Amino acid sequence: MEFMADMLGGADAGKLSVFELVAQHKMAELLEPAVRHITAVYAHRYPRYLVRVLNWHEEVFAALMVAVERHYLRRYGASFAEHFYGAKRVRTRRIGGSGSLTRGDQWASVALLVGVPLVKSRLDQYYDRISGGDAARLLGGAFAQADDAGAGADSSGATRLQRLRASAKHAFRRLYPHANFAYHAAAALYYVAYTFDRTRYSSPALHVLGLQLRRLSAADHRAMDARAATAVATASSGSLLRLLRIGAGGALDVLKTALPLAIFFYRFLEWWHRSDFHRRAQQPPMPPPPKLLPPHPDGVAVPGDQALCPLCCRPRTNPAMAPTGYVFCYPCIHRHVAATGACPVTLAAADAGAIRKLYADA
């Protein structure tokens, strides 16, 4: 992202643009559905091993992201999406003149990066379940109101614990939409304030942690290359545990390329299944036309000029095709088939209802 510094001129070259922040957020949102889609595809092939993983996908994905985010925060001082877009996290309150993340900052960042989306996803699912889901949003709160009425009617015979649960569920259903709105509104307000230099923090989570996002500089890239070279040089002389640790770190670094490719593959499949190309590919190929029956020796001769009707030997008017494939004037072929029940050229059995009129563009 060094070109951004040239575009900003005299402005803060290390400050990220709001477009980079939105791109990071969207990339983090797309990781989970992309991995879910890939897991679902392979679960159909290997159900014995992957069905349980698919059933607990959110929890398994969260555990994997804990390892990924912890690795990137420890090695690069940024989350996976932030490092992909050339950003790093810096402490606003420096320790010993350094803005590097402490161990506590890393784990707190992991908790907010992984834990908060997981909890919110579960809360969204629970709210949809108790509020009626899409039907309630489209048709109003009739489903939820009916549930409340039923709970009130049976409250006389309910235990105290059941009444408390019903009251808590009712309060959650009423308050959660407001809390969800406040959550998204706070994120939008921080984006606006960050854009107009009213705050150093691009999100409420970073403000709570006391961290801000900065663009990686050339010195940061040189430092990362030096650390990577040092790790490779010391790998040969290290213990087996150290070799395994370095290998695991290298495998996680490959995710910088693998996960974006998975997102691209997921978005491509979405486009493919919604496009006309997918529907055309699923259609069976058009069968070839049947072979034209040869004229019968005792039938009407076919004129050499294909524009003439074989029955009246005049230019065809209102053309129509017999079931055998030969074309006549519609009145001629209709009268003949209705009278004889056969094609006049091939003498094959034919029905007047099978005659098809032909239309040509003007």
N, C-alpha and C positions, 0 to 999 in steps of 0.2 A: 504493500500500500504506500510505497514511497511517492508515487505520483500524486497522491492527495496533498502532500506537503507543498508541492510546487503549485497546485491549484489554489491553495489557501493563501498564498502570498505572505502578507505580514501577520496573518492570524496565527492562532496556536496550532503549530504543525502536528502536535501529538494528540490533539483532540479528534475523536472519531465523529464522523457525520451521522446524522440520524438514519440515513439510508443503510449505513453499515450496521447500526444497532438493530434495525428492523430485520436486516438479512440474517444476522446472528440468531435472532429470536425465531424467525421462520425456519431456519435450518434445524434448530433444536427441537421445534415442534414436529418436523417431518421425520426425524430419526425413528421415533417409536412406531408410527404406522408403516414405514418402509421395512423395518425389521420384522414387524408383525406379518406383513404380506409375504415376505420371504419364508418365514417360519411356517405359515399356513400352506404355502406351495409344497414345501418338503414334508409337512405333516401328512399330506395326502399320499405321499410315496412311502413314508416310513411312519405309519401311525403308532406302531408299538413304542417308538422312542420319543416322538415329538408331540403327541396329543396332549400329554400332561403339561409339557412346556407351553403349549399354546393355550391351555386352560388357565395357566398362571403366568401369562405372558407379561403383564404389567409388573409383577413382582420380580420375575426373572430379569426383565429388561432393566429395572431399577438397580438390581444387584450388579449387573454388568456395567451400568453407567457409573456406579460408585467407583468401581475399579478404574474405568476410563477417565472420569473426571479427576480422581485423586492423582492418577499418573500425570495428566497434563498440568494440573495445578502445581504438582511438586517439581516437574521438570521445566515447564515453560511459564509458570505463574499465570495461567489463564485456563478457562474451560476449553473443552474441545472445539466448540463453535467459535469462541473468541479467538483461539489460536489460529483456526482455519482462516479467519478474516484479518489476521495480522495484528491482534490486540493483546494486551496483557493487563493484569490487575496490579494496582499500585496502592500501597497504604497511604492514606492522607496524613496520618500521624506517623512519621518516620521513626524508626528505632535505630539509634546509632548512625543517623544520617542515611540509612538505607530504606528504600521503599519496598523491599522484597517481602513476600508473604511469609508469615510465621506458620508453624505447624497448626496452631489454633485457627488461623485465617483459612488455611487449606481445608480443614475438616468442616468449619462453619460454612464455607462456600459449597462444599459437597452436599451438606445437609439442605441448603437452600436450592441448589441446582437440581437435586434429585428428589429430596423429600417433599418439598412444597408442590411440585407438579403431580406427584403420586397421590398425595393427600387430596389435592383439589380434584383430581380425576375421580377419586372414590366418592367425594362429596357430590360431584356433579351426577354420578351414576345413582347415588342414593336419592338425590332430589328428584331425578327423573322417575325413579321407581315409585316414590310416594306421592308425587304430584300428578301423575297420570301421563307423563311423557309428552310426546308430540301431539297426541289427541287433545290433551288439556290445553296445550298452547294454541292449537288451531280452533278448537270449539269452545274455549273458555274454561273456567274452573269448575265445570259441572261435576267432573269425576272427584275432584278433591272435596267439594262441598258435600257430595253424597257420602263420602268416607267420613267426614266430620259428623254428618247427621247420624250415620250408623253408630259411630263411637259414642255420641251423646245419648242415643236411645238405650245403649247397653251399659251405660256408666253406673247404673244403680247396682248391677250385680258384679261389677269388676272389682278386683282387689286394688289396694293402694298403689302397688307397683305398676299394675296395668294402667291405672289412671295417670301416673307420672310419666310413663312411656308415651301414652297418647298425647299428653300435654307437651312433652318435649318434641314429639314428632310434629305437632301442630305449630309450635313455635319455630322449629327449624324450617318448615315449609313456608312460613310467613317471612322469616328474616333472611333466609339464605339468598334470595334474589337481590336484596339490598346489599348484603355483604359482597356478593359476586360483582355487583355494579361498582361498589367502592374499590374493589381489588383492581378491576380493569381501569377505572377512572384514575386511580393513583398512578398506575403505570403510564397512562397517556399524559397526565399532568407533568410527570417527571421528564417524559420525552420533550414536551413543549418547553419546560423550564431549562432543560439541558441545551436545547437548540438555541435559545436566546441568552445563554450564558448566565442564567439565574441560579444555577447550581452546578457543582462539579460531578454530581452523581447522576447516572443515566437511569437508575431504577431505585425503587424503595429498598430492595434487598441489599444493593450495594451501599446505600446510605446507612442502613442498620449495621453492616459490617465495617463501615469506615473505609471502603475501597472505591477506587475510581478506575475506569478503563482508559488506557492510553495506547497509542499506536506504537508498534514495535519500530525501533530505530535501527540504523545500520550497525550501531554498537551492539544492540541486542542480538542481531543476527550473527555477528562475529562471535559473540560470547557463546551462543548456542552451538555454532559449528565447532568451537574449541572444546566445549564439553563433550560433544559427540566424538570428536577425535580422541580425546583422553580416555573415554569409555572403551573405545575399540582397542586402544593401545594397551590398556590394563586388563582387557578381557582374557588374553592368553595366559597371563600369569596369575589369574585369580582362582579361587576355589570353585567347586562345582556349583555351590549355591549362588555364588556371584555370577557365574556364567548363565545359570537359569534366570536370575533376576534381569540380567542384561538382555537375554533373549526375549523374556516377557515384555520388557520395555520396548524392544524393537518391534515386536508383534503389535503392540498398542499404537506405536507410531505409524504402522501401516494403515491404521484406521483413518488417517488423514485423507487417504485416497479411496479406501474401500467403502466407507460410509457415504461419502458424497456420490459415489457410483451407485450405491444401493438406493439412494434417494432419487437419482436420475432414472434408474430402472423402474422404481415405483411410480414416478410421475409419468414415465413413458407408457407403462401398462395402463394407468388410469386413462390417458389420452386414447390409447389403442382401443380399449373396451367401450369408450364412448363415441368413437368415430365410425364412419360408414365403412372404413376399410375392414374393421373387425367383422361387421355383419356380412360384408361381401365374402370374406374369407371363410365364414362359417356356412355359407350357402353351398349346396351341392352343385357340381358343374352342370351346365345345361346339356341335356342329352342331344346327340346328333339327330337331324331330321330323318324320318324313315325313307327308305329307297322308293323312288317313283315307280309305280306299277307300269309295266310296258303296255302299249295299246293291244287290244285283242284283234285278231284278224277279222272277225265279224263285226267289230265295233266301228264307230264313226271315225273317219280318218282325221288326223290332226293336221291342220293347214301349216304350210311352211312359214307363213307370216304369223308370229306369235301374238300380234295385236288383234287377230281375227278370232271370232267365236267358232268352235268346231261345229256347232249345230246350225247356226244361221249363216255362217261364212261371211259375216259383216263385222266391221270394227265393234269391239265389245263396248257395251254401255251398261253402266251399273254392274261392274264385274263381280263375280262370286266364284268361290272355289268349291269344288266337289270334295268329298272325303278322300278321294283318290289322289288329289293334288292338282288336277287339271282345272283350268279357269275358263268360264263361259260367261255369257250374259246372264244376269240373275233370272230374268223371266224364262229364258230358254231352259236353263238347267233345272229350275224349280218345277216347271211343267213336266219335263222329261222324267225326273226322278220320282215325282208324285205319281206319274202314270205307270212307269215300268219298275221302279224300285231298284234301279241299277245305274251305274255310271255309263254314259253313252260311249265312252272311249274304251274302257277296260272291261266293261260288262260285269264289274264287281258289284256286289250288293251295296246299296247306299240308301240312306234315309234323308228325307227332305229336311228334317230338323238338324242334320249335321252339316248343311251347306253354310259356308261362312262368307259374308260379304267382305270385299277388299276395299280399303280406302287408301288414297295416295295424297301426299301433301300437294297443295296447289303451287 
